[in-house]
Structure formats: C-alpha cells, structure tokens
Amino acid sequence: MCSYGWCMITTRFAPSPTGALHLGHVYAAWQAWRAAGTAGGRYLVRLEDIDGARCTAPLALALLQDLAWVGLASDQPVRVQSAHMPDYAAVLAGLRARRLIYPCFCSRADIMREIAASGGAPHAPDGGAVYPGTCRSIDPSQAADRIAAGAPHAWRLHMQAACAEGGKLTYTELGRDHRPLEIPCNPAAFGDVVLARRDAPCSYHLCVTHDDAAQGITLVTRGEDLRAATGLHRLLQQLMGWVAPDYAHHRLLLGADGARLSKRDGAAGVAVLREAGATAAEVWRMASCAV
C-alpha cells in the first residue's frame, strides 16, 4: 500500500460512456486529478464500457472530448475495458480452476421465488438482496452438462471458499487530512456475487479490481456510494495477488433537490454548458460550489 508514502501516486477517473459528462463527473475527475497533481503523480482516465447495450463509441468520444475541454484529460493513453476482454476471461478461468466460482442457472425470477419461499433474504451492503445459494451445491459434472447443452448461466463467486482463502482483510482509507485509517472488511455480507453472465462476460467488480492492478493505481478516489463495495474488491485483490491501492471516498455532488446528480435524471451536461457560453473555469467552479 502507498498511503502517500514513497511510491508515485497514480489515480484514475473511470466513467462509463452511457451518457454525457456532467458536473458530478467533473467533480469526481477533479478529485483524482488533484490528488495526483498535489503529489506529483499520474492521473489516468479509463473507460468502463463493458455494458455493450448502453455504452457507445460516440458517447465515449464525446466524454473524452469534454474531459479534455475542461482540462481533465488523461496523463497517459486511455484504457478502454472492452479492448481487454481476454484479460478478464483469464481471471475467471483462474478462479474457475481453483473452484472459487461456480455456474448459476437461476433467472432473476427464480431467485425472487426462492427468496420469497424462504421468507426473505438479507441485504448486501450495496442494498441488493443476497443470493440464496440455490446452485452452489450442483454437482460439477451436471453443471458442465447443462452448460454444454447451452443452458443460460452466470458465474458466481463462492464467497465462503473465497473468504476462507482470503482471510481477514482491511483497506486503507485516507481522510481529508491524508491520515491513513485501516478499515475492516466484511465481503461475506455480499453473498455469492455474480462475476460474469452471458450478457456481460465480466462484472464491474472483477474489471475494476483487475484494471486498478494492471494500471498501477495506488489511490482510488471515488464517491461514497462505492465505499460499501471496497471490502469485496479487497477480497478479489487478495485472491488474485493484486497489490491493494489506498482509497479516498468523497461526498457525492447533489442537485438542488438534494438528489445525486445522474445522467439518467438529466443532469446538466458539460457540452450543453459549453454551448450555452460557459467557460471551462466556470464549469470547474459550478462543480466545486455544488458540493
């Protein structure tokens, strides 16, 4: 871990190109850019575009152009996740060989029925219902036959086995005073999370931890909404032998109604503001003053 110590700070801003860059993005990118610049480090941009149904090349190009206009272009070539699918497939193959993931043939409806029949399910730290483990005990040979027959399936992390191998974990959180604080992790609370499915050959959790390691990210700056996932990410890092970065979770940018700014809810896009006559400096001020 780095903790603003001897190593060069490397941060990243990793948006998904599913809509226009807005002020919330500018604020998040600025957090990473500032942390790197203050320490004389590197600030990288990564496009997390594994959602092929929502991410498009025109949106990706527009996002990068807006970042460059506002002064937050990457210090190095942009990493595009969809260009690295074989890397993620290799990680999954390794976990499969170690029997740390298993195929799940349940549809969402199947899972909801199972949860209802059991009287409900606990909720993971991110708010989702914990998978009841329906397919965990399927005989591997039977599972292989179903896969060979073309049965739709996902690949889930065998959380009990993973935690047994990963051991006790913590992550380093850097507060506003940059003082490191060790936070205990409880990845088991997520249950057997999905790491790959037919419509998404790899999950956000797998890709983000892989790419942070591949790019040598030493400090992850991101919103408070992703703090809960850090324990799960630390487990994946431990299982794969990836060096864990430090983390600095910042407040989310909120709109006048107190809700988080969102592309889905029509948050003001940087391109719209630019076309209306705003300067890059004014956009920066809008983002910082909205906190």
Secondary structure, 3 states (H helix, E strand, C coil): CCCCCCCCCEEEECCCCCCCCEHHHHHHHHHHHHHHHHCCCEEEEEECCCCCCCCCHHHHHHHHHHHHHHCCCCCCCCEEHHHHHHHHHHHHHHHHHCCCEEEECCCHHHHHHHHHHCCCCCECCCCCECCCCCCCCCCHHHHHHHHHCCCCCEEEECHHHHHHHHCCCEEEEECCCCCEEEEECCHHHHCCCEEEECCECCCHHHHHHHHHHHCCCCEEEEEHHHHHHHHHHHHHHHHHCCCCCEEEEECCCECCCCCECCCCCCCCEHHHHHHCCCCHHHHHHHHHHCC
